[in-house]
Amino acid sequence: MKKHVDALGNEIVVGQTYGYSSPSSGRHRVVVGKVLGCSETKVRLEVLNVKEFMYGESMKPYAPHAPALSIAGYLLFPVVR
């Protein structure tokens, strides 16, 4: 199986906490989650926390978040909790 690396080039560790941010037209979503496992192309995260911002101001999420998601490993940053 392919080894996944995070945005810093370090190998992703199952069970560790990572986060990522995704911008979209002035809105930013910050997601923090624990790695559940890896497939050939994606990393599976259990979502622990989601924050959304509009032009730098905190806002309520526009939709409930999924309990888990899959994302490319190179988008993830390690998070110390």
PyMOL Python script that loads the backbone (N, CA, C, O; Angstrom):
from pymol import cmd

cmd.read_pdbstr("""\
ATOM      1  N   MET A   1       0.833  -1.173   0.000  1.00  0.00           N
ATOM      2  CA  MET A   1       0.000   0.000   0.000  1.00  0.00           C
ATOM      3  C   MET A   1       0.883   1.244   0.000  1.00  0.00           C
ATOM      4  O   MET A   1       1.964   1.256   0.589  1.00  0.00           O
ATOM      5  N   LYS A   2       0.409   2.276  -0.664  1.00  0.00           N
ATOM      6  CA  LYS A   2       1.107   3.555  -0.765  1.00  0.00           C
ATOM      7  C   LYS A   2       1.184   4.228   0.607  1.00  0.00           C
ATOM      8  O   LYS A   2       0.210   4.221   1.361  1.00  0.00           O
ATOM      9  N   LYS A   3       2.354   4.814   0.931  1.00  0.00           N
ATOM     10  CA  LYS A   3       2.489   5.578   2.170  1.00  0.00           C
ATOM     11  C   LYS A   3       2.035   7.003   1.904  1.00  0.00           C
ATOM     12  O   LYS A   3       2.435   7.616   0.914  1.00  0.00           O
ATOM     13  N   HIS A   4       1.201   7.525   2.787  1.00  0.00           N
ATOM     14  CA  HIS A   4       0.702   8.890   2.651  1.00  0.00           C
ATOM     15  C   HIS A   4       1.541   9.824   3.507  1.00  0.00           C
ATOM     16  O   HIS A   4       1.938   9.479   4.620  1.00  0.00           O
ATOM     17  N   VAL A   5       1.806  11.009   2.973  1.00  0.00           N
ATOM     18  CA  VAL A   5       2.529  12.025   3.736  1.00  0.00           C
ATOM     19  C   VAL A   5       1.642  13.252   3.893  1.00  0.00           C
ATOM     20  O   VAL A   5       0.783  13.531   3.057  1.00  0.00           O
ATOM     21  N   ASP A   6       1.874  13.986   4.998  1.00  0.00           N
ATOM     22  CA  ASP A   6       1.094  15.198   5.258  1.00  0.00           C
ATOM     23  C   ASP A   6       1.702  16.383   4.507  1.00  0.00           C
ATOM     24  O   ASP A   6       2.636  16.214   3.724  1.00  0.00           O
ATOM     25  N   ALA A   7       1.171  17.573   4.747  1.00  0.00           N
ATOM     26  CA  ALA A   7       1.620  18.783   4.049  1.00  0.00           C
ATOM     27  C   ALA A   7       3.069  19.131   4.367  1.00  0.00           C
ATOM     28  O   ALA A   7       3.700  19.875   3.616  1.00  0.00           O
ATOM     29  N   LEU A   8       3.608  18.606   5.468  1.00  0.00           N
ATOM     30  CA  LEU A   8       4.994  18.868   5.850  1.00  0.00           C
ATOM     31  C   LEU A   8       5.945  17.794   5.334  1.00  0.00           C
ATOM     32  O   LEU A   8       7.157  17.883   5.529  1.00  0.00           O
ATOM     33  N   GLY A   9       5.392  16.783   4.677  1.00  0.00           N
ATOM     34  CA  GLY A   9       6.212  15.708   4.128  1.00  0.00           C
ATOM     35  C   GLY A   9       6.440  14.550   5.078  1.00  0.00           C
ATOM     36  O   GLY A   9       7.203  13.635   4.767  1.00  0.00           O
ATOM     37  N   ASN A  10       5.781  14.576   6.247  1.00  0.00           N
ATOM     38  CA  ASN A  10       5.922  13.495   7.224  1.00  0.00           C
ATOM     39  C   ASN A  10       4.878  12.415   6.966  1.00  0.00           C
ATOM     40  O   ASN A  10       3.764  12.708   6.533  1.00  0.00           O
ATOM     41  N   GLU A  11       5.245  11.171   7.234  1.00  0.00           N
ATOM     42  CA  GLU A  11       4.310  10.065   7.043  1.00  0.00           C
ATOM     43  C   GLU A  11       3.107  10.226   7.982  1.00  0.00           C
ATOM     44  O   GLU A  11       3.273  10.539   9.161  1.00  0.00           O
ATOM     45  N   ILE A  12       1.917  10.014   7.461  1.00  0.00           N
ATOM     46  CA  ILE A  12       0.687  10.119   8.253  1.00  0.00           C
ATOM     47  C   ILE A  12       0.569   8.896   9.150  1.00  0.00           C
ATOM     48  O   ILE A  12       0.786   7.765   8.715  1.00  0.00           O
ATOM     49  N   VAL A  13       0.217   9.143  10.422  1.00  0.00           N
ATOM     50  CA  VAL A  13       0.123   8.092  11.425  1.00  0.00           C
ATOM     51  C   VAL A  13      -1.347   7.870  11.790  1.00  0.00           C
ATOM     52  O   VAL A  13      -2.047   8.797  12.197  1.00  0.00           O
ATOM     53  N   VAL A  14      -1.796   6.632  11.637  1.00  0.00           N
ATOM     54  CA  VAL A  14      -3.174   6.279  12.007  1.00  0.00           C
ATOM     55  C   VAL A  14      -3.351   6.513  13.509  1.00  0.00           C
ATOM     56  O   VAL A  14      -2.500   6.126  14.309  1.00  0.00           O
ATOM     57  N   GLY A  15      -4.466   7.152  13.883  1.00  0.00           N
ATOM     58  CA  GLY A  15      -4.757   7.445  15.282  1.00  0.00           C
ATOM     59  C   GLY A  15      -4.327   8.841  15.706  1.00  0.00           C
ATOM     60  O   GLY A  15      -4.752   9.321  16.757  1.00  0.00           O
ATOM     61  N   GLN A  16      -3.489   9.505  14.906  1.00  0.00           N
ATOM     62  CA  GLN A  16      -3.040  10.856  15.228  1.00  0.00           C
ATOM     63  C   GLN A  16      -4.054  11.887  14.734  1.00  0.00           C
ATOM     64  O   GLN A  16      -4.900  11.585  13.892  1.00  0.00           O
ATOM     65  N   THR A  17      -3.959  13.107  15.267  1.00  0.00           N
ATOM     66  CA  THR A  17      -4.875  14.184  14.929  1.00  0.00           C
ATOM     67  C   THR A  17      -4.270  15.097  13.871  1.00  0.00           C
ATOM     68  O   THR A  17      -3.108  15.493  13.968  1.00  0.00           O
ATOM     69  N   TYR A  18      -5.072  15.427  12.858  1.00  0.00           N
ATOM     70  CA  TYR A  18      -4.652  16.300  11.763  1.00  0.00           C
ATOM     71  C   TYR A  18      -5.772  17.286  11.458  1.00  0.00           C
ATOM     72  O   TYR A  18      -6.916  17.086  11.866  1.00  0.00           O
ATOM     73  N   GLY A  19      -5.437  18.337  10.749  1.00  0.00           N
ATOM     74  CA  GLY A  19      -6.429  19.307  10.359  1.00  0.00           C
ATOM     75  C   GLY A  19      -6.147  19.850   8.975  1.00  0.00           C
ATOM     76  O   GLY A  19      -5.059  19.665   8.430  1.00  0.00           O
ATOM     77  N   TYR A  20      -7.137  20.520   8.415  1.00  0.00           N
ATOM     78  CA  TYR A  20      -6.975  21.187   7.125  1.00  0.00           C
ATOM     79  C   TYR A  20      -7.964  22.340   7.047  1.00  0.00           C
ATOM     80  O   TYR A  20      -8.935  22.397   7.801  1.00  0.00           O
ATOM     81  N   SER A  21      -7.701  23.253   6.127  1.00  0.00           N
ATOM     82  CA  SER A  21      -8.575  24.394   5.900  1.00  0.00           C
ATOM     83  C   SER A  21      -8.947  24.410   4.432  1.00  0.00           C
ATOM     84  O   SER A  21      -8.121  24.113   3.569  1.00  0.00           O
ATOM     85  N   SER A  22     -10.199  24.759   4.151  1.00  0.00           N
ATOM     86  CA  SER A  22     -10.622  24.848   2.751  1.00  0.00           C
ATOM     87  C   SER A  22     -11.372  26.160   2.521  1.00  0.00           C
ATOM     88  O   SER A  22     -12.429  26.388   3.111  1.00  0.00           O
ATOM     89  N   PRO A  23     -10.822  27.021   1.663  1.00  0.00           N
ATOM     90  CA  PRO A  23     -11.481  28.297   1.350  1.00  0.00           C
ATOM     91  C   PRO A  23     -12.443  28.162   0.180  1.00  0.00           C
ATOM     92  O   PRO A  23     -12.266  27.316  -0.696  1.00  0.00           O
ATOM     93  N   SER A  24     -13.475  29.020   0.182  1.00  0.00           N
ATOM     94  CA  SER A  24     -14.417  29.045  -0.926  1.00  0.00           C
ATOM     95  C   SER A  24     -15.148  30.384  -0.937  1.00  0.00           C
ATOM     96  O   SER A  24     -16.071  30.588  -0.148  1.00  0.00           O
ATOM     97  N   SER A  25     -14.755  31.280  -1.804  1.00  0.00           N
ATOM     98  CA  SER A  25     -15.431  32.573  -1.993  1.00  0.00           C
ATOM     99  C   SER A  25     -15.636  33.355  -0.694  1.00  0.00           C
ATOM    100  O   SER A  25     -16.754  33.775  -0.392  1.00  0.00           O
ATOM    101  N   GLY A  26     -14.568  33.551   0.070  1.00  0.00           N
ATOM    102  CA  GLY A  26     -14.663  34.311   1.307  1.00  0.00           C
ATOM    103  C   GLY A  26     -15.021  33.491   2.525  1.00  0.00           C
ATOM    104  O   GLY A  26     -14.883  33.965   3.652  1.00  0.00           O
ATOM    105  N   ARG A  27     -15.473  32.286   2.322  1.00  0.00           N
ATOM    106  CA  ARG A  27     -15.831  31.387   3.426  1.00  0.00           C
ATOM    107  C   ARG A  27     -14.686  30.382   3.610  1.00  0.00           C
ATOM    108  O   ARG A  27     -14.169  29.834   2.637  1.00  0.00           O
ATOM    109  N   HIS A  28     -14.303  30.152   4.858  1.00  0.00           N
ATOM    110  CA  HIS A  28     -13.274  29.159   5.173  1.00  0.00           C
ATOM    111  C   HIS A  28     -13.844  28.139   6.143  1.00  0.00           C
ATOM    112  O   HIS A  28     -14.595  28.475   7.058  1.00  0.00           O
ATOM    113  N   ARG A  29     -13.476  26.907   5.926  1.00  0.00           N
ATOM    114  CA  ARG A  29     -13.874  25.820   6.822  1.00  0.00           C
ATOM    115  C   ARG A  29     -12.597  25.179   7.352  1.00  0.00           C
ATOM    116  O   ARG A  29     -11.710  24.821   6.577  1.00  0.00           O
ATOM    117  N   VAL A  30     -12.504  25.034   8.673  1.00  0.00           N
ATOM    118  CA  VAL A  30     -11.359  24.406   9.314  1.00  0.00           C
ATOM    119  C   VAL A  30     -11.854  23.119   9.967  1.00  0.00           C
ATOM    120  O   VAL A  30     -12.774  23.134  10.784  1.00  0.00           O
ATOM    121  N   VAL A  31     -11.228  22.010   9.594  1.00  0.00           N
ATOM    122  CA  VAL A  31     -11.649  20.701  10.088  1.00  0.00           C
ATOM    123  C   VAL A  31     -10.478  20.059  10.826  1.00  0.00           C
ATOM    124  O   VAL A  31      -9.345  20.077  10.344  1.00  0.00           O
ATOM    125  N   VAL A  32     -10.760  19.491  11.999  1.00  0.00           N
ATOM    126  CA  VAL A  32      -9.776  18.737  12.776  1.00  0.00           C
ATOM    127  C   VAL A  32     -10.342  17.340  12.969  1.00  0.00           C
ATOM    128  O   VAL A  32     -11.515  17.176  13.304  1.00  0.00           O
ATOM    129  N   GLY A  33      -9.495  16.328  12.754  1.00  0.00           N
ATOM    130  CA  GLY A  33      -9.968  14.962  12.893  1.00  0.00           C
ATOM    131  C   GLY A  33      -8.859  13.987  13.201  1.00  0.00           C
ATOM    132  O   GLY A  33      -7.675  14.314  13.117  1.00  0.00           O
ATOM    133  N   LYS A  34      -9.265  12.780  13.560  1.00  0.00           N
ATOM    134  CA  LYS A  34      -8.328  11.704  13.880  1.00  0.00           C
ATOM    135  C   LYS A  34      -8.288  10.732  12.708  1.00  0.00           C
ATOM    136  O   LYS A  34      -9.333  10.350  12.182  1.00  0.00           O
ATOM    137  N   VAL A  35      -7.097  10.333  12.301  1.00  0.00           N
ATOM    138  CA  VAL A  35      -6.943   9.420  11.163  1.00  0.00           C
ATOM    139  C   VAL A  35      -7.436   8.032  11.547  1.00  0.00           C
ATOM    140  O   VAL A  35      -6.975   7.430  12.518  1.00  0.00           O
ATOM    141  N   LEU A  36      -8.392   7.539  10.751  1.00  0.00           N
ATOM    142  CA  LEU A  36      -8.934   6.198  10.948  1.00  0.00           C
ATOM    143  C   LEU A  36      -8.181   5.161  10.126  1.00  0.00           C
ATOM    144  O   LEU A  36      -8.059   4.004  10.529  1.00  0.00           O
ATOM    145  N   GLY A  37      -7.677   5.584   8.970  1.00  0.00           N
ATOM    146  CA  GLY A  37      -6.967   4.674   8.082  1.00  0.00           C
ATOM    147  C   GLY A  37      -6.698   5.333   6.750  1.00  0.00           C
ATOM    148  O   GLY A  37      -7.071   6.483   6.521  1.00  0.00           O
ATOM    149  N   CYS A  38      -6.044   4.590   5.873  1.00  0.00           N
ATOM    150  CA  CYS A  38      -5.679   5.114   4.558  1.00  0.00           C
ATOM    151  C   CYS A  38      -6.069   4.112   3.483  1.00  0.00           C
ATOM    152  O   CYS A  38      -5.940   2.901   3.667  1.00  0.00           O
ATOM    153  N   SER A  39      -6.545   4.632   2.361  1.00  0.00           N
ATOM    154  CA  SER A  39      -6.782   3.801   1.182  1.00  0.00           C
ATOM    155  C   SER A  39      -5.632   4.054   0.226  1.00  0.00           C
ATOM    156  O   SER A  39      -4.646   4.694   0.592  1.00  0.00           O
ATOM    157  N   GLU A  40      -5.749   3.570  -0.965  1.00  0.00           N
ATOM    158  CA  GLU A  40      -4.688   3.779  -1.957  1.00  0.00           C
ATOM    159  C   GLU A  40      -4.508   5.257  -2.300  1.00  0.00           C
ATOM    160  O   GLU A  40      -3.392   5.692  -2.583  1.00  0.00           O
ATOM    161  N   THR A  41      -5.593   6.035  -2.277  1.00  0.00           N
ATOM    162  CA  THR A  41      -5.504   7.430  -2.715  1.00  0.00           C
ATOM    163  C   THR A  41      -5.874   8.464  -1.657  1.00  0.00           C
ATOM    164  O   THR A  41      -5.522   9.634  -1.809  1.00  0.00           O
ATOM    165  N   LYS A  42      -6.570   8.077  -0.592  1.00  0.00           N
ATOM    166  CA  LYS A  42      -7.086   9.042   0.384  1.00  0.00           C
ATOM    167  C   LYS A  42      -6.786   8.622   1.816  1.00  0.00           C
ATOM    168  O   LYS A  42      -6.433   7.476   2.097  1.00  0.00           O
ATOM    169  N   VAL A  43      -6.942   9.601   2.717  1.00  0.00           N
ATOM    170  CA  VAL A  43      -6.822   9.366   4.150  1.00  0.00           C
ATOM    171  C   VAL A  43      -8.211   9.562   4.746  1.00  0.00           C
ATOM    172  O   VAL A  43      -8.881  10.546   4.435  1.00  0.00           O
ATOM    173  N   ARG A  44      -8.648   8.646   5.594  1.00  0.00           N
ATOM    174  CA  ARG A  44      -9.973   8.709   6.210  1.00  0.00           C
ATOM    175  C   ARG A  44      -9.852   9.332   7.597  1.00  0.00           C
ATOM    176  O   ARG A  44      -9.076   8.862   8.429  1.00  0.00           O
ATOM    177  N   LEU A  45     -10.634  10.407   7.846  1.00  0.00           N
ATOM    178  CA  LEU A  45     -10.620  11.121   9.117  1.00  0.00           C
ATOM    179  C   LEU A  45     -11.947  10.982   9.846  1.00  0.00           C
ATOM    180  O   LEU A  45     -13.011  11.085   9.235  1.00  0.00           O
ATOM    181  N   GLU A  46     -11.885  10.748  11.154  1.00  0.00           N
ATOM    182  CA  GLU A  46     -13.048  10.889  12.017  1.00  0.00           C
ATOM    183  C   GLU A  46     -13.088  12.367  12.391  1.00  0.00           C
ATOM    184  O   GLU A  46     -12.137  12.875  12.984  1.00  0.00           O
ATOM    185  N   VAL A  47     -14.158  13.057  12.059  1.00  0.00           N
ATOM    186  CA  VAL A  47     -14.248  14.503  12.293  1.00  0.00           C
ATOM    187  C   VAL A  47     -14.467  14.764  13.779  1.00  0.00           C
ATOM    188  O   VAL A  47     -15.422  14.266  14.376  1.00  0.00           O
ATOM    189  N   LEU A  48     -13.563  15.560  14.372  1.00  0.00           N
ATOM    190  CA  LEU A  48     -13.659  15.921  15.782  1.00  0.00           C
ATOM    191  C   LEU A  48     -14.200  17.328  15.981  1.00  0.00           C
ATOM    192  O   LEU A  48     -14.906  17.597  16.953  1.00  0.00           O
ATOM    193  N   ASN A  49     -13.866  18.230  15.053  1.00  0.00           N
ATOM    194  CA  ASN A  49     -14.266  19.624  15.206  1.00  0.00           C
ATOM    195  C   ASN A  49     -14.311  20.310  13.845  1.00  0.00           C
ATOM    196  O   ASN A  49     -13.448  20.084  12.996  1.00  0.00           O
ATOM    197  N   VAL A  50     -15.319  21.144  13.649  1.00  0.00           N
ATOM    198  CA  VAL A  50     -15.444  21.935  12.416  1.00  0.00           C
ATOM    199  C   VAL A  50     -15.738  23.376  12.817  1.00  0.00           C
ATOM    200  O   VAL A  50     -16.620  23.632  13.637  1.00  0.00           O
ATOM    201  N   LYS A  51     -15.004  24.305  12.241  1.00  0.00           N
ATOM    202  CA  LYS A  51     -15.256  25.737  12.449  1.00  0.00           C
ATOM    203  C   LYS A  51     -15.388  26.370  11.072  1.00  0.00           C
ATOM    204  O   LYS A  51     -14.693  25.987  10.131  1.00  0.00           O
ATOM    205  N   GLU A  52     -16.284  27.341  10.965  1.00  0.00           N
ATOM    206  CA  GLU A  52     -16.453  28.061   9.700  1.00  0.00           C
ATOM    207  C   GLU A  52     -16.325  29.549   9.940  1.00  0.00           C
ATOM    208  O   GLU A  52     -16.718  30.071  10.983  1.00  0.00           O
ATOM    209  N   PHE A  53     -15.760  30.226   8.936  1.00  0.00           N
ATOM    210  CA  PHE A  53     -15.518  31.657   9.009  1.00  0.00           C
ATOM    211  C   PHE A  53     -15.951  32.302   7.695  1.00  0.00           C
ATOM    212  O   PHE A  53     -15.803  31.711   6.625  1.00  0.00           O
ATOM    213  N   MET A  54     -16.486  33.514   7.784  1.00  0.00           N
ATOM    214  CA  MET A  54     -16.845  34.289   6.599  1.00  0.00           C
ATOM    215  C   MET A  54     -16.088  35.600   6.696  1.00  0.00           C
ATOM    216  O   MET A  54     -16.331  36.400   7.599  1.00  0.00           O
ATOM    217  N   TYR A  55     -15.169  35.820   5.763  1.00  0.00           N
ATOM    218  CA  TYR A  55     -14.336  37.024   5.744  1.00  0.00           C
ATOM    219  C   TYR A  55     -13.688  37.277   7.102  1.00  0.00           C
ATOM    220  O   TYR A  55     -13.653  38.413   7.575  1.00  0.00           O
ATOM    221  N   GLY A  56     -13.175  36.221   7.724  1.00  0.00           N
ATOM    222  CA  GLY A  56     -12.451  36.340   8.983  1.00  0.00           C
ATOM    223  C   GLY A  56     -13.298  36.316  10.238  1.00  0.00           C
ATOM    224  O   GLY A  56     -12.755  36.277  11.342  1.00  0.00           O
ATOM    225  N   GLU A  57     -14.610  36.337  10.098  1.00  0.00           N
ATOM    226  CA  GLU A  57     -15.510  36.313  11.256  1.00  0.00           C
ATOM    227  C   GLU A  57     -16.060  34.902  11.448  1.00  0.00           C
ATOM    228  O   GLU A  57     -16.502  34.263  10.493  1.00  0.00           O
ATOM    229  N   SER A  58     -16.029  34.426  12.690  1.00  0.00           N
ATOM    230  CA  SER A  58     -16.564  33.110  13.000  1.00  0.00           C
ATOM    231  C   SER A  58     -18.072  33.085  12.731  1.00  0.00           C
ATOM    232  O   SER A  58     -18.780  34.056  13.000  1.00  0.00           O
ATOM    233  N   MET A  59     -18.543  31.969  12.200  1.00  0.00           N
ATOM    234  CA  MET A  59     -19.969  31.818  11.930  1.00  0.00           C
ATOM    235  C   MET A  59     -20.413  30.398  12.245  1.00  0.00           C
ATOM    236  O   MET A  59     -19.584  29.497  12.369  1.00  0.00           O
ATOM    237  N   LYS A  60     -21.712  30.200  12.372  1.00  0.00           N
ATOM    238  CA  LYS A  60     -22.235  28.858  12.575  1.00  0.00           C
ATOM    239  C   LYS A  60     -22.094  28.078  11.277  1.00  0.00           C
ATOM    240  O   LYS A  60     -22.279  28.636  10.196  1.00  0.00           O
ATOM    241  N   PRO A  61     -21.764  26.776  11.374  1.00  0.00           N
ATOM    242  CA  PRO A  61     -21.682  25.969  10.146  1.00  0.00           C
ATOM    243  C   PRO A  61     -23.000  26.010   9.382  1.00  0.00           C
ATOM    244  O   PRO A  61     -24.077  25.971   9.976  1.00  0.00           O
ATOM    245  N   TYR A  62     -22.898  26.089   8.054  1.00  0.00           N
ATOM    246  CA  TYR A  62     -24.108  26.176   7.230  1.00  0.00           C
ATOM    247  C   TYR A  62     -24.796  24.840   7.077  1.00  0.00           C
ATOM    248  O   TYR A  62     -25.953  24.785   6.659  1.00  0.00           O
ATOM    249  N   ALA A  63     -24.111  23.764   7.406  1.00  0.00           N
ATOM    250  CA  ALA A  63     -24.706  22.432   7.314  1.00  0.00           C
ATOM    251  C   ALA A  63     -24.040  21.534   8.353  1.00  0.00           C
ATOM    252  O   ALA A  63     -22.880  21.755   8.698  1.00  0.00           O
ATOM    253  N   PRO A  64     -24.744  20.534   8.855  1.00  0.00           N
ATOM    254  CA  PRO A  64     -24.100  19.608   9.782  1.00  0.00           C
ATOM    255  C   PRO A  64     -22.945  18.897   9.082  1.00  0.00           C
ATOM    256  O   PRO A  64     -23.003  18.640   7.880  1.00  0.00           O
ATOM    257  N   HIS A  65     -21.914  18.586   9.829  1.00  0.00           N
ATOM    258  CA  HIS A  65     -20.770  17.905   9.214  1.00  0.00           C
ATOM    259  C   HIS A  65     -20.941  16.390   9.304  1.00  0.00           C
ATOM    260  O   HIS A  65     -21.636  15.874  10.179  1.00  0.00           O
ATOM    261  N   ALA A  66     -20.302  15.710   8.396  1.00  0.00           N
ATOM    262  CA  ALA A  66     -20.319  14.247   8.391  1.00  0.00           C
ATOM    263  C   ALA A  66     -19.436  13.738   9.534  1.00  0.00           C
ATOM    264  O   ALA A  66     -18.496  14.428   9.928  1.00  0.00           O
ATOM    265  N   PRO A  67     -19.715  12.558  10.070  1.00  0.00           N
ATOM    266  CA  PRO A  67     -18.897  12.033  11.158  1.00  0.00           C
ATOM    267  C   PRO A  67     -17.492  11.621  10.705  1.00  0.00           C
ATOM    268  O   PRO A  67     -16.574  11.531  11.521  1.00  0.00           O
ATOM    269  N   ALA A  68     -17.331  11.373   9.409  1.00  0.00           N
ATOM    270  CA  ALA A  68     -16.019  11.001   8.868  1.00  0.00           C
ATOM    271  C   ALA A  68     -15.942  11.473   7.417  1.00  0.00           C
ATOM    272  O   ALA A  68     -16.963  11.696   6.765  1.00  0.00           O
ATOM    273  N   LEU A  69     -14.714  11.619   6.928  1.00  0.00           N
ATOM    274  CA  LEU A  69     -14.522  12.034   5.537  1.00  0.00           C
ATOM    275  C   LEU A  69     -13.198  11.502   5.018  1.00  0.00           C
ATOM    276  O   LEU A  69     -12.353  11.056   5.794  1.00  0.00           O
ATOM    277  N   SER A  70     -13.021  11.547   3.717  1.00  0.00           N
ATOM    278  CA  SER A  70     -11.776  11.132   3.077  1.00  0.00           C
ATOM    279  C   SER A  70     -11.174  12.325   2.358  1.00  0.00           C
ATOM    280  O   SER A  70     -11.883  13.090   1.705  1.00  0.00           O
ATOM    281  N   ILE A  71      -9.852  12.482   2.481  1.00  0.00           N
ATOM    282  CA  ILE A  71      -9.166  13.637   1.907  1.00  0.00           C
ATOM    283  C   ILE A  71      -7.749  13.226   1.509  1.00  0.00           C
ATOM    284  O   ILE A  71      -7.194  12.268   2.047  1.00  0.00           O
ATOM    285  N   ALA A  72      -7.181  13.957   0.571  1.00  0.00           N
ATOM    286  CA  ALA A  72      -5.792  13.710   0.168  1.00  0.00           C
ATOM    287  C   ALA A  72      -4.871  14.051   1.335  1.00  0.00           C
ATOM    288  O   ALA A  72      -5.023  15.106   1.950  1.00  0.00           O
ATOM    289  N   GLY A  73      -3.928  13.184   1.644  1.00  0.00           N
ATOM    290  CA  GLY A  73      -3.036  13.371   2.767  1.00  0.00           C
ATOM    291  C   GLY A  73      -2.192  14.629   2.706  1.00  0.00           C
ATOM    292  O   GLY A  73      -1.895  15.227   3.741  1.00  0.00           O
ATOM    293  N   TYR A  74      -1.800  15.040   1.505  1.00  0.00           N
ATOM    294  CA  TYR A  74      -0.919  16.211   1.389  1.00  0.00           C
ATOM    295  C   TYR A  74      -1.594  17.520   1.799  1.00  0.00           C
ATOM    296  O   TYR A  74      -0.924  18.548   1.891  1.00  0.00           O
ATOM    297  N   LEU A  75      -2.920  17.504   2.049  1.00  0.00           N
ATOM    298  CA  LEU A  75      -3.635  18.685   2.520  1.00  0.00           C
ATOM    299  C   LEU A  75      -3.655  18.794   4.043  1.00  0.00           C
ATOM    300  O   LEU A  75      -4.034  19.832   4.585  1.00  0.00           O
ATOM    301  N   LEU A  76      -3.250  17.731   4.732  1.00  0.00           N
ATOM    302  CA  LEU A  76      -3.357  17.662   6.186  1.00  0.00           C
ATOM    303  C   LEU A  76      -2.124  18.203   6.897  1.00  0.00           C
ATOM    304  O   LEU A  76      -0.996  18.019   6.440  1.00  0.00           O
ATOM    305  N   PHE A  77      -2.357  18.878   8.031  1.00  0.00           N
ATOM    306  CA  PHE A  77      -1.298  19.342   8.925  1.00  0.00           C
ATOM    307  C   PHE A  77      -1.483  18.658  10.266  1.00  0.00           C
ATOM    308  O   PHE A  77      -2.615  18.502  10.724  1.00  0.00           O
ATOM    309  N   PRO A  78      -0.379  18.240  10.918  1.00  0.00           N
ATOM    310  CA  PRO A  78      -0.515  17.642  12.240  1.00  0.00           C
ATOM    311  C   PRO A  78      -1.030  18.663  13.244  1.00  0.00           C
ATOM    312  O   PRO A  78      -0.682  19.842  13.173  1.00  0.00           O
ATOM    313  N   VAL A  79      -1.868  18.204  14.187  1.00  0.00           N
ATOM    314  CA  VAL A  79      -2.445  19.071  15.223  1.00  0.00           C
ATOM    315  C   VAL A  79      -2.080  18.493  16.574  1.00  0.00           C
ATOM    316  O   VAL A  79      -2.266  17.300  16.812  1.00  0.00           O
ATOM    317  N   VAL A  80      -1.562  19.329  17.459  1.00  0.00           N
ATOM    318  CA  VAL A  80      -1.275  18.915  18.823  1.00  0.00           C
ATOM    319  C   VAL A  80      -2.459  19.343  19.685  1.00  0.00           C
ATOM    320  O   VAL A  80      -2.798  20.524  19.747  1.00  0.00           O
ATOM    321  N   ARG A  81      -3.073  18.385  20.340  1.00  0.00           N
ATOM    322  CA  ARG A  81      -4.264  18.693  21.167  1.00  0.00           C
ATOM    323  C   ARG A  81      -3.926  18.594  22.625  1.00  0.00           C
ATOM    324  O   ARG A  81      -4.788  18.815  23.475  1.00  0.00           O
TER     325      ARG A  81
END
""", "prot")
cmd.dss("prot")
cmd.show_as("cartoon", "prot")
cmd.util.cbc("prot")
cmd.orient("prot")
